Amino acid sequence: MGITIMPVGGYGEVGRNMTAIRVDDEVVILDMGIHVGNYIAFTEDEDLKNIKTSELKAAKAIPNDEIIKSWRKDVKAIIPTHAHLDHIAAIPFMAGKYNCPIIASPFTIALLKTNLDIENIHLPNKFKSVNVNATVKISDHLKVEFINVTHSTPQSVMVALHTKYGIIIYANDFKFDLTPTLGKKVNFERLRELGKSKKVLCLIAECLYSNEAIKMPSENVAKEMLKEVLLGTDNKGKAVIVTTFSSHIARLKSIIEIGKKMKRKVVFLGRSLSKYVQAAESVKIVNFSKQIEIVKYSSKIRKRLGKVKEKDRAKYLFVVTGHQGEPKATLSKIAHNDIRFKLRNGDHVVFSSKTIPTEENRKSKEVLCDKLRQQGVRIFDDIHISGHAGKEDLRDLISLVNPKMIIPSHGERKMEEGTLKLALEMGYEKEDIKMIKNGQKVKVV
Ligand SMILES: [Zn+2]
């Protein structure tokens, strides 16, 4: 009896996040994601595919939940914290065998449902939307609180699991943005309250940038960076194409606002962009469709770009998929002239993104950029601010919630060590910081 935390995926690695917390004879699962790199390497695509779960597990594309097989019947809820693939995308493959609801913020649920609908997958689980900053009772003994935080997709939450022994806080992923460009501010008051209660037994927190002595800048800074390249450079008469993360609704909103200032018509091109916008509109976070044109399928994208007259190229701001250089995405197709839209000398391509550092991505991005340069295109790279916590965001979180124990998550060993160093600086003892691998459970009380 007591509380045991089982790291199922995403410990000692970046991706396929999944954590199970056992409180007496009940279990809560936090996140159920894919390892994007391993998934794409195995399936050659980021879309949901009809592939055997066992094969995906063997390819380390999804978490290996066999390690909690004996806990399966006791699972009371699956709680994805936000809509990123490394937190939700294993749900279609794995959630069905757990006899429990999937509980998440409205945007996360909307996106999950959209994905399942597209692939015609029916899960037996019930879906339950819970607003940010609300609490839901999942059994007579357990309550789950969604604390609003800022990240790079809407309605991301930190989860506080309230038990009779105390509180466990799960902070994957977040940054402390004081001036978000979309959505609510971080609920600092609540975090402070939880810290003051002295009941926080354990904090599980991302450690991706724990070695970087920064406080992650606001999304507002990314907006200013975009303004500089879109409004502050000479693009008169030139085609301008921007590419970014489809799940980053706040960034897309900034691009639309700047597009209006440029007096260009904003057109979104790509299936993934359309999917995330549809989910965001369905829960009334934004209303892009009224302001811009969205073209979903590649056959229609071809037609749409083919219709753009030579003299009208500078009347548009195109927003496309393919910021990592993905060969099948719209940007690569444009660069390789697979679409009847000819790039000209001096056209602008803006990457409002950062290349996720895998060998595969680096290669694809290089191929794409070479192709763009051959056509005389001006490339603006790294016009981006991350949605993850820097070392100083982490320090603030630890000070606020005052946990007895810290488990670094969502990072490789050297990143976990960053959290350890920080905690030691803050006066923690080494044994209070648990650096664990997948499968290595920790008894909290
Ligand atoms: Zn995330």
Residues whose N, C-alpha, C, O or C-beta is under 5 A from the ligand:
A	BS01	ZN	H84 D173
